[in-house]
Amino acid sequence: MKENEKSQAQLEMAESLKVQVDLEQEAHQLEEDIHSKRLRLEQRQLEGLPIIELLKEEEHMAYLEKQLERKRQQLNQVEHKVNEQQDTLASKVREEKTWQSIKETRKEEFYHDMKIIEQNELDDLNTVRAYMLTRNG
């Protein structure tokens, strides 16, 4: 059961890491889009851009920056979730190791006890055999 809990924690963390990577890529793409639009806008301003178009472009830039800010907030939340899941996974790994150690100790104790029982039975058989040999002798 501890192994299943650890596996579940690993799956959840893997899913969160995938979401984190996707958000990082989306944020990076937005940053590149904003940067390239700024450069293009500056170039168009030098060429003589009508004020209406400038305002539209600025509005669009503000929209992209808000999207970027939302992505960054989502990314922060996902990073926090990943950190929590890393802690949970580490705890599950420790629990599983502890459980495996206890299980192995119990197994060794069981085999040790079985060897003692088996040895006692062999000793009893040898005692009976020795008695029978001396009696029939």
N, C-alpha and C positions, 0 to 999 in steps of 0.2 A: 504494500500500500504506500509506503514511504517513497518507493521508486516511482509510482504513478504520480504522486504529488510533485516530485521533483520534475518529472517529465512535463506535467501540466504547467508548472512554473516556467520551464524552459520554452515551451510553446508560446505562452503568453508574452514572455519577454521578446522572443523572436518576432512576434507580430508587432509589438510596440516599436522595436528597432526598425522594422520595415517602414512603419508609419513615419518614424523620425527621419529616416533617410529620404523618403518621398517628400516630406515637408521641407527638408533642407534643400533638396533639388528645386522645388517650387519657389522657395524664397530666393535662391540664387538666380533662378531664371528671371524672377521679377526684378531683382537688383540689376541684372544685365539689361532688361527691357527699359527700365527707368533711365539707366545711364545712357543707353544708345538714343533714347528719345530726347534726353537733355541735349546731347551733342547735336542731334539733328535740328532741334528747336533753336539752339544758338546759331547754327549755320543759317537757318531760314531767317532769323532775325537780322543777321548781317545782310542778307539779300533783300530785305524789305518785306516783312510779313505784316499783313493787315492786322489791326488790333483785335478784331473779332476772332480770327484764327488763332492768334496768340492766346486769347482768353480761353478758347476751347482746348487748346493744347495744355495750358496750365491746369485747367479743370481735370483733364484726362490724367495728367501727371499726379495731381492730388489724389485722384481715385486709385491709381496704381500704388501710391505710397501708403494709402489706407489698407489696401490689400496686403501689402508687404508687412505692415505693422500687425495685421491679424494673423498672418502666417507665422510671424515671430512669436506672437503670444501663444498660438497653437503649439509651436515648436517648444517653447518653454514648458508648457503643460505636459507635453509628451516626454520631454527630458526628465521632468520631475517623476512622471509615471515610470519611466525606464529605471531611474535610480531606486525607486521603491521596489520595483520588480527584481532588481539586482540584489537588493537586501533580502527580499523574500527567497529568491533562489539560493543565495548563500546559506540562509537559514535551513532551507530544505535539504541542501547538500550536507550540511553538518548533521541534521537529524538522520538522514539516510546513513551516513558513515557511522554514527553512534548506534543506530539500529543494527547495521551489518556487524559491527563489532560485538554487540550484545548477542546477536544471533550466532556468530562464530564461537564465542565463548561458551554459550549454552550447548552448542553442538559438540565442542571438545569435551565439556563436562559430561555430556551424555555418553560419548564414546569411552571416556575414561571409566565411568560407572559400569558400562557394559563389559569392559575388559575385566574389571574387578569381579563382577558377577560370574563371568565365564571362567575366570581363574579359580574362584571359589568352588564352582561346580566341578572343574577338573581335579582340584585338590580332594574334594569329597569322593570322586570316582576312584582316584588313586588310593585313597585311604581304604575304601571298601575293597578294592582289588588286593591291596597289601594284606588286609585282614583275611580275605578269602584264601590267599596263597599261604599264609602262615597257618591257617586253620586246617586246610586240606593238605598242606604241606609236604 
